[in-house]
Amino acid sequence: MKVGFSRLARDEFNDAEIYYELQQTGLGKAFKVEVKLAIQRMLNFPLAWPVERGEVRKCLVHRFPYKLLYAVEPNRLLVVAVAHQHRNPDYWTERMSW
């Protein structure tokens, strides 16, 4: 199974990585590593994570206040948002029409 990112989710990931790297050298890389580990957990157990809304599940990123919101599709997991946990929790729901 593969993992894909919506364009907006990819932008959120890139923005967060840049932000953390600007805060402290190496922190952006640490964020990227933790996101990759979360993706590996999602791939290993795609249905284990709780449902956030509809068919979208959430997997928390360790060490950082982010969650990956994703849908399980026949041949891939689609990440629809890389969401900061202190942001408006429903901001991403308009993306569900993919």
RAHUUR-V966523 format. One record per residue. N is the residue number from 1. SS is DSSP state (h for helix, s for strand, l for the rest). PHI is phi in radians with two decimals (* if undefined). PSI is psi in degrees with one decimal (* if undefined). Layout:
BEGIN
((N SS PHI PSI) (N SS PHI PSI))
END
This chain:
BEGIN
((1 l * 144.8) (2 s -1.88 167.7) (3 s -2.13 132.0) (4 s -2.12 155.0) (5 s -2.05 135.3) (6 l -1.14 161.1) (7 h -1.02 -42.2) (8 h -1.20 -37.0) (9 h -1.15 -39.9) (10 h -1.10 -41.9) (11 h -1.09 -43.0) (12 h -1.08 -42.7) (13 h -1.07 -49.9) (14 h -1.07 -42.9) (15 h -1.07 -43.5) (16 h -1.15 -41.1) (17 h -1.08 -44.3) (18 h -1.12 -44.4) (19 h -0.99 -50.2) (20 h -1.14 -36.0) (21 h -1.17 -34.9) (22 h -1.22 -28.8) (23 h -1.25 -39.7) (24 l -2.80 130.1) (25 l -0.99 129.2) (26 l 1.64 -16.6) (27 h -1.26 -33.7) (28 h -1.11 -40.8) (29 h -1.13 -40.1) (30 h -1.10 -39.7) (31 h -1.07 -45.8) (32 h -1.05 -42.2) (33 h -1.08 -44.6) (34 h -1.16 -35.6) (35 h -1.15 -42.1) (36 h -1.09 -39.2) (37 h -1.14 -39.3) (38 h -1.11 -41.0) (39 h -1.08 -40.3) (40 h -1.11 -39.9) (41 h -1.09 -40.9) (42 h -1.10 -42.0) (43 h -1.16 -38.6) (44 h -1.21 -36.9) (45 l -2.41 69.9) (46 l -1.08 -27.6) (47 l -1.75 4.2) (48 l -1.37 -22.8) (49 l -1.51 147.7) (50 l -1.16 151.7) (51 s -1.34 130.9) (52 s -1.55 -47.5) (53 s -2.89 134.0) (54 l 1.03 -120.3) (55 l -1.80 10.4) (56 s -1.64 127.5) (57 s -1.86 165.6) (58 s -2.23 140.2) (59 s -2.22 123.8) (60 s -1.34 144.4) (61 l -1.62 124.0) (62 l -1.19 149.1) (63 l 1.28 -15.0) (64 l -2.30 148.6) (65 l -1.42 54.0) (66 s -2.20 155.5) (67 s -2.35 146.7) (68 s -1.70 122.0) (69 s -1.78 123.4) (70 s -2.51 156.5) (71 s -2.01 141.9) (72 s -1.58 116.2) (73 l -1.90 169.0) (74 l -0.94 -40.5) (75 l -2.08 5.7) (76 s -2.82 166.8) (77 s -1.81 129.5) (78 s -1.89 113.8) (79 s -1.40 117.6) (80 s -1.70 -17.8) (81 s -2.76 142.7) (82 s -1.92 91.9) (83 s -1.79 130.8) (84 s -1.22 133.9) (85 l -1.28 -13.1) (86 l -1.78 7.1) (87 l -1.56 163.4) (88 l -0.81 117.2) (89 l -1.15 -20.3) (90 l -1.87 11.2) (91 h -1.05 -28.5) (92 h -1.51 -9.8) (93 h -1.09 -25.4) (94 h -1.16 -14.6) (95 h -1.41 -6.7) (96 h -1.24 -1.8) (97 h -1.60 22.3) (98 l -1.21 *))
END
